[in-house]
Amino acid sequence: MSERQTAHDTALLTPAGERNLPHILDFLKPHLPASGRLLEVATGTGGHGLGIARAHPGLEVLPTDIDAAAVEALRAWQSAGGPDNLKPAERLDAAEAATWPEGRFDAIVCINMIHISPWSATVGLMQMAGERLACPGGLLMLYGPYVEADAETAPSNLAFHESLRARDPAWGLRALEDVVVEARANGLRLTRRAALPANNLGLLFRTV
């Protein structure tokens, strides 16, 4: 089987992304619609969005990222032979409504952004998800590490939090309850929480 026939391109994934992609796809699979529009926020190198596009050919997948260089790199890769349902990447700053693409989406996926961005990015994500997702039943999926009031935080996650804060004081692991409250304020209800490998959580929210 050629690299282009696999579910993803390993050149578009970090080693951690390579390990976690199958678990993310398995988590998402029962919940994504057979067709429609999916927006990926904070696509990074693009491997997760590509994996979703390969696994769900009926979905139009639009990858976006705040980093213009990452967007240009992914566009160059796509022009060389990406799948038809993976649309050209666009620049999007989750905290800036003016950068969001037009139209409604059936699903929004945001992987490993909440802790590597200022809180304003989470606020913007929830506000725009509330506006742009199909209603009712539009899906927002988040993936990454969180702090939970009723669960012990893994030592590796605590160390990761400290390393993030050292890089940027506005970054760091968020309290899950704070994220849920922000979602609720924008018409989104947490419908599923799943523990995934490497002390990460998969979270599903639906518009109500």
Buried (B, 14 or more C-beta within 10 A) or exposed (E): EEEEEEBBBEEBBEEEBBEBBBBBBEBBEEBBBEEBBBBBBBBBBBBBBBBBBBBBBEBBBBBBBBBEEBBEBBBEBBEEEBEEBBBEBBBBBBBEEEBBBEEEBBBBBBBBBBBBBBBEBBBBBBBBBBBBBBBEEBBBBBBBBBBEEEEEBEEEBBEBBEEBEEEEEEBBBBEBEBBBEBBBEBBBEBBEEEEBEEBBBBBBBBBE
